[in-house]
Structures are given as C-alpha cells and as structure tokens.
Amino acid sequence: MILNGMAISVNTAQRLYWFGRYVQRAETMLKELVNSYDYVIDRDFEDGKKLYSKLGVEIEYKNALDFLKQGVYGTYGGSIEQIISWARENAIETRHLLDERGFATLNKIHNQLVSGRECAVSPTNLEEIIDNCSLILGIFSTELDRTRAYQLIRFGQQIERFDLILRLYGEIEMVTADIDVINATARQLNRNYRSINVTTADIPKFLLFLNGVVDRVIQKNTCTTSSTQSQS
C-alpha cells in the first residue's frame, strides 16, 4: 500500500486502522458511561449492567460513582484505560505517520488515566477525556488533503462506529444507509476493492460483514509484505 509515495506493510496499515477503531471505541463508550451514570443514580440502578451486557461483559458496582470507576478501570477486557492503552500502542508504532497534535493528545489522555487510578472518577473527568478523543478524531477527519494514513484511521473509525451502533442499539436501519460510505472509503484505499450490497437484517451477519471488510482492503498484494497482525 502506498502512503505519500512510500510503501507500507500490512502490519502498519492495520495498526492505523485499529488506532482509529480504538479511539472511536473510547469516545463512544465514555459517552455511554456518562449517559448510563445518570440512570444508575436515581432511575435504574441496573442500567450500567444492561449497557455492558450488550457487549458480552458482566460488570458489578456498588453505586453510581463506582460504576464510573469500573467502566474506566475495571479488570474486564475493554475498560476505557485498556482501550486507550491499545490505541496508544498502535500510535507509537505509526508515530511517523501521525499528526503530532493527535499523538500528544492521546498521550495526555493516557497519562491522565494512569495518574488517576487511585482517585474517584467523576462525570467531569470523563467529559474532558471525551473532548480530547473528539479532538483526535477531528484532526484525522476534517483537515484537507487527506493522506492515505489518515484515510485508514478514518476507515477504522467508521467501522467501529457502525459496529457499536449495532451492538448497543440493535438498530440495523441506522447503518444500512451508510454501507455506501464504507464501500466508498474502501475503494479509496484499495482500487481493487469490490463493493458489497448488504441486504441482510440479521445483525450477527451484518457485524461479520463490517469486520471482514478490512481484510478485503488491506491485502498483501497492496502492501510491501504479507506479514499481518491480528487485534481484537
């Protein structure tokens, strides 16, 4: 795959893609945490458990503030701290292709989370992190003269957003209209990509399609090496 006249490996392309997915995942789940927190306080104490059950995660908490703490620092796979750590690992490996502001902002979020492990978590803390995640995503989606590296990040962001919409809300109608967006981005990244028109109303099958598109875009014949790295 060629980025700015430079060929990159499959591994680098996938790291850019997963960087976009993880930052989008962090932003979305932080927003869900804040929204659910309001319900846990005085409407439905079980709302937080219902939220995470949609993702196949069992979560326990003593009160609303503890719910936020578990969401950010819980030992289950996929806590906010873990997601940001995954994003940062991919960013470090592709730093030479990233905007310095985005990289610095991600480090700021990571350091804030690490330093706050022993402190209480408040909605205000999370709102600040949400704003910084939005800033990172904005840097890679709104500037003109998009590089191929940024397109890969944007592609990961799109896939993650659609994936979470299906998992959290179960509303397939919310994403079917956006299949054209995915296909268009995929064609920009790989001219050999063939668009797929998905008509199924089966959410598991739709998720399978979404998460399989990247394998058809980032292929060994479009990059300099066939080495790959699988991430979840």
PyMOL commands that set and color helices and strands:
alter all, ss='L'
color gray80, all
select helices_A, chain A and resi 10-42+47-53+64-73+80-93+95-97+100-115+123-142+148-169+173-176+179-189+203-217+220-222
alter helices_A, ss='H'
color red, helices_A
select strands_A, chain A and resi 2-3+6-7
alter strands_A, ss='S'
color yellow, strands_A
deselect
rebuild
show_as cartoon
